[in-house]
Amino acid sequence: MRPILCLGGALLILSATVATTPADGSEIPAFARRYRASCQLCHTAVPKLSGFGEAFAGNGFRMAANEPPRDTIDTGDRLLQLSRDLPLAIRMDAYVNAYLNGETKADLQTPYNLKILSGGTISKHLSYYFYFFLFERGEIGGVEDAFVTLNDLAGQPVDISVGQFQVSDPMFKRELRLEFQDYAIYRTRVGLQPTDLTYDRGIMAVADLAGFTITAEILNGNGRGEADSNRQFDNDPIKNVFGHVSRDIGPHLRIGGLSYYGQQRSAFGAGPFVENTVWMVGGDATITAGPVELNVQYLHREDDTPTFTVGEARATTNGGFAELIVHPAASRWYGVALYNLIDANRPLLDVRLGAPGNVSRYQAVTAGVGYLLHRNFRILAEGTWDVELEEARWTLGLTTAF
């Protein structure tokens, strides 16, 4: 049996077995200042959220859905709620990476990321969140997350978000992971097709119904790139759709399933347009047992014309990850392990470099430890072995927010 099928079978078995709901939003130190509370209230190890932090984000950055306005200015206008101070926070990540592949080289990525974040309430049911990369891998990164959320539409347990967000957010949030190593399957692209499960512009609806959490997204399908000469972000009239359903089964297991469908029209060259149809299906699960958390993801993807060339062969991609987190409740130490596997019949976008590559398979194993020096200052040590390249990467790093 091929290894990718073994992975798929293992993840499906795990999905039918023990977990906490994935994080619903991102908390920032501005909220700790607003409520005069410790970051520990919403985070286990920054930036990973606790159960309370998930609920806080789900309430539109409020302690409770019916919470009265806090730290606001009395304007005398019942239709205007203004915060006394604009909530802002800074996050910085810095790393030292050493690479071993026949020869040894080291890279001081200090800093690696520097971003400014803001989020809060606009009214009783409206809230917002965004962050801007002041510095990302040596460049101005621009806006990534930026959305407005309406909570409890018409008094029902339905939330609507409009803006830019990660398509994969209903499953596992990349921004809240504890590893330097990424969830590679979410970034995977094939050929010239721009669709992946990271950032896109669109509308997201989340509903709680009969014990299920149901998410539906309508998306441009071409990421967060710049507008074209016509000031349009989407170069075709076609919209992509994403759906996810999850359910808690007892206190220790969450299982979920996803589907994605879309089409993308070529926007280059002469002659008639060529369209690529992309679809994905998959499953995910979170299992918890005391201080141990296991997160698993499996994804199957097909593109019929990924390079927009008439008559080309269909591209098929399978992959996923398994992540283990061990964090005793009273400890400032934690341990992580992450396994990534992607197998395709066509060259992938290089998940290491974020650029077109010439490999159709990616497999990497990561293990690391971290320690909370302070509630808002975390250090980590991590090692990753790229099985296909036979290359090791050792990482020392820090994450802080204030």
N, C-alpha and C positions, 0 to 999 in steps of 0.2 A: 504493500500500500504506500502511495506517495506521502511524504512527510506532511504536506499541507492538508491532506485528507485526515491524517491522524490528528493534527491540530484541530481541524473543524469538528471531528467527532468528540474529542476531549472537551472542547468548549461547550458543545451542545449537552454533553453529559453533565458538566458542571452547572450549566444553566438550569438543569432540572433538579439541582440539589440545594445553598444557604446564604442580611446584608443591608446595607443601608442604602437609602436612595442617593444617587449621585448629587453632587452639589448643584443648587439652583441658582447661584449667583456669586458675586465676588464682594468680599467685605474689605474695607479700607480703614486705616487708623482714624480718619475723620469721623467715623461712626463711634469709635471708642471715645473720642473727645466729646462728641455730641452727648453721649449718654454717661460720660465720666465713668467708664467701665474698662476692665482689662481686656486686651485682645483675646485672652483665653476664653472669654465668654462665647466667641464665635469661631475660634480656631483651635485645632489640636496642635499641629505644627504648621506655622505660617508657610504657604497660603492655604493649606488644606482646611476645609470647614468642618466644624462639629455639627451635630444634629440641630443644635440651637441656631447656628449660623445659617444652615440651610433654610430653616423656618423664617429667620429674620429676612433673608434675601427674598424668599417667596412672598413675604408680606409687603414687598416694595420698600425694603430697608426700614421697617418699623418693628418695634417689639411685639405689637399685636395689630391685627387688621383694623380694629376700632380705636387705635391709640389717638388721643387728641394731639393737635400740633405742638411741637416742641421747639424752643429756641427760634421763634418766629417774630416778625415785626407786626405790630398791630397797625394796619394801614387804614382801618375803618371800612374796608371794602371786603364783603364776605366772599367775593369771587376772586380774591387775590391772597395767596399764602406765600410769603417771602421768608426765607431763612434769614436769621440775624447775621450769619456769616456764611460765606460760600464754602462748602465742604471740599477741601483739597487734601491730597496726600501724595507722597512720593514713594516709589519703589525702585530699588537698585539691586541688580544681580551682577556679581563679579566672579570670574573663574580663572583658574590656571589649569590648562589642559596639556597633558603629555601624550604623544603619539608614538607607538612602537610598531614599525612595519619594515623590518630589515635595518632601519636606522631610527634613532631616537631624536625627536624634536619636541620642543616645548613652546607654548603660546600663552602669553599673559593677556587674557581677555578681561581686562580690568579698567573700566566696567564693560560688561556684555550688554546689559539693558539698563536704561534709566527712563522711567515714565512717570507722568503726572496723572492722577486719577481723581475723579469726582463722581459723586452719586448722592441721591437723596430724594426727598419728596417734593412734588409740585403741588399736589392737593391731596385730599383724603384717599383718592384711588389712583392717582397718577404719580409715577416716580421715574427717575432717569439714572443712567449710568454710562460713563465713558472713560476711556483713558487714551492718552496721546504719548507715543514713543518719542521722547526728546532725543534718545540715542538708542539705536538698535544695531549691533554688530558694525559699528563705525559709521552709520548713516542716520539721518532723521527718519524714523520709521513711520511716522504719521499715525492716523487714527486706526485702531483695530475695533475693539468693542465700542459701540455707540448706539444706544437705543433708549426709547421711551416705552414704559410699560403701564398698561391699564389693568388694575387688579379688580377681580370680582365683577366682571361685566354683567350689568343688569341684576346685581345681587346674587349671581350664580358663581360657582367655583371655577371660573374661566378667566385666564389672564391672557392679554394680547400685548405683544411686543412688536414694535416697528423700528427698524434701523439696520445696523450691521452687527452680526454676531457669528459665532461658530456653529455650523450646521450640526456638529457632533455634541453640542452642549447638553442635550437631553440624556446622553449616554454617559460620557466621562469628559470632564472639562480639562483641556490641555493646560489652561492657565493656572490650575490649582494642583497640578501634579508636583510631587516632591523630588522627582529626578531631573537632572539636566537632560538625560536621554528622552526623546520624544515618543509619542504614540505614533509610530511610523505609518500605519495603515490610514490614518485620518489625512495625511498629507500626500498620499499616493495619487499620481496622475499618470495617464498613458498618452503617448503621442503628443498632439497639439491641443487636445481637449483640456480646457482650463478647470473643469469641475473637480473638486475634491470635497472633503468634509470639514475643512477649516472655515475661514471667514467668507461670508457672502452677505449681500444685501437682500432684505426681504421682510416678511411678516411671519411671526410665530404665534401660534395659539396653543395654550396648555390648559387642559381641563381635567379635573378629578371627577371620575364617574364610576360609581359602584366598585370602589376599591382599585380602579385602574387609573394610571396617569397617562393621558393621551396627548401627544404633541403633533401638530401639523404645521408645516412650513411651506410658504410660497417664496421662491428664490429666483434671482436673476440667473444663477447658474454659472457665472463666470468670475467669481471671486471679488476681491476688493480693489481691482485695478482702477486706473484713471478713466475719466470720461473721454469719449472720442471727440472728434472735431465738431460734432453736432451737439456736444454737451450731454451725451447720453451714455449711461453706464452699460446698458445691455445692447448688443449689436443686432439683436433679432427680437421678434415679437413673442418668442416662445418662453414660457416660464417653467421652471423646474419645481417639483414637489417632493417633499420629504415627510415621512410619517414614522412615529415611534410610539409604541405602547409598552408600558411596564407595570408591574404589580409586585407589591410586597407579599411574600408568603411566609407568615410568621415573623418573628423579630430578627431573624438572621439571614433571610434570603430575599433578594430582589432579582427578578428576571425581566428581560425586555426583548423586543424584536423591532427591526427597522426595515423600511423600504424607501427607495429613492428612484425617481424616474425623471428624465429630462432629455432635451434635445438642444444641440448647439449648432449654429450655422457658421460656416467658414466666413471670415471677414477679411480675406486677403486674396490676391491674385485676380486674374481675369477669368471671364467665363461665368457660367451659372454657379449659384451657391451650392455647396455640398453640406449636408446635415449629418451629424453624428448623434445617434441615440445611445444614451447611457442609462443603465439601471443597476441597482444594488439591492441586495437583501442581506440580512444578518441577524445575529443574536448577541445579547450581552447579559451579564449577570454580576452581582456583587454578593459575596458570602462573608459573613462576619462570625467570629467565635472568640469572645473575650478581646484580647489585644490584637488579634489577627484579622486582617481584611484581605480578601482575594477578589480582584476585579478581572473579568475576562471579556474579550470582544472577538467576534468572528464576522468576516465580511466577504461576500462574493459580489464581484462587479463584472459587467460586460459592456464593451464599447463596440459598435458595429463598424464605425468609420473614424477611428481616433486621429488619423492624420489628414482627414478630409480628402481622401483619395478614392475616387470611384473604383470599386472592385477589390479593395483591400480586404484582407482576412480579419475576422472578428477578433478582438482582444479580450482575453479572459484573465481576471485577477482574483486571487484568493489570498486571504491573510487575516491577521489579527494580532492580539497580544494577550499576555497573562501577566498580571501585576500583583505582587504580594507585599503587603505593608504590615510590619509588626511594631506596635507602639503601645506599650503598657501605659495605663491611664495616669499613674503617678510619676512617670519617668519623663525626663527631658531628652532621652535618647530614643531613636527609632531606627529601624532597618527596612530596606526596600530591596526588591528584586523585580526585574522586568524582562520579559522575553518577547521579542518582535519577530514576526515571520511574514514575508510577502512572497508570493510565487505567481508569476505571470507568463504568458506565452509571447509577450512583446516587451521591448525595452521600456522601463519605467522612468518617470521623473526621478532623478537621483535623490533619495530621501536623506542622504547625508549632506548634499550640497544645495538642494533646492533648485537644481538645474537639470536639463535633459541629460540622461546617462545612457550607458550602453549595456546595462545589466537588467535581467528579468527576474532576479531573485535577491532578496535581502533577508538576512537572518542575524540577529544580534542578541546577546545575553548581557544583562546589566545587574550589578549588585552594589549596594552602598549603605552607608550609615550617615546619620545626621544628629545634630545636637542643638538644642535651643539655649544659646547663651543668655538671651532675653526673650520675652514674649514676641518681640518684633525683630529679632536678629537670630538667624539660623545659619549654621555652618554645615557643610556636607563633604563627604569623600565618597567617590564613586568610581567603579571600573566597568568598562564595556568591552566585550570581545565581539568583533565583527567576524562571523563564521565564514562568510564568503570571501572576504578580503584577507582573512587571517591577520587582522590588525587589532591592536589593543589601544584603548584610550583611557587614561587615568585623569580624573577630575577632582580638584579641590575648589570649593566655592563658598559663597555666602549670599544670603538673601536678607534684605532688610527693608522695612517700610516705616514711614514716620509722617 
